[in-house]
Amino acid sequence: MSLKKRIIPCLDIKDGRTVKGINFVGLRDAGDPVELAKQYAQQGADELCFLDITATIEKRDTLVLLVKEIAAVLNIPFTVGGGINDVALAKEIIKAGADKIAINSAAVKRPELISELAAELGSQCVVVAVDTKYSHESGNLADSNDKASDSLPADSRVRENLNKVYVAGGRVETELETISWCQEIERLGAGEILLTSMDHDGTKNGFALELTDIISRKLNIPIIASGGGGTSAHFEELFKDTEASAGLAASIFHFGELPVPELKKQLTAAGVAVRIPANAGI
């Protein structure tokens, strides 16, 4: 029997508040993170993800005190990311109440950090976030300037290596190709990958199924898909058409468009195995 699929609300934190935008820009306030965390735990979310989205570019540590406040109201696994660039800070975050830490820019800058964290904390505590975007300027096409790639179906774009890894909150494109970087992340000892399609982020038009499918089938570690979840049908497609272990979303949960209990109810009716807590009212 396959493992139950996980539903993970994400708290993107800026200046101590939960925010949400589209394609990583146009941020708007989405509420108090502690209250939202408490609400999601009560609703039956499987895990919670906390990402301090400006910690890297502002060159400061993750908000440890806020981590403690959120952890105090949770009874579900809690992943924290943002500005974590060494083992010492990662251990501080775990001590503050996180179950896992997530790294992104720091892993790209110094990949051996993944192995160091896995050795110190255990692979199960190490999540590497991968922000990816389709790039016109990359790939193996004969002439990238004529934008012939626009006519390619999404799966062809994946095969042509047109998906690049971005860092610094999605602001900086790297030379890393998404699929090969994910394979390297697994080799270095990470326990999980949080894969965010920047092209789909905040659009509520569905997940990046083709890319998620390829990566989730190539790798042996769990893949959390993020970016584009807007309806229960999108999550159903994700879990039926890819090997993703979890679906992560933000605004649909924050603004009450698709409450976690309703999503799980609809997924169950569609034949997707999810965890139904006794107190969730489903």
Disulfide bonds with the S-S distance in Angstrom:
none
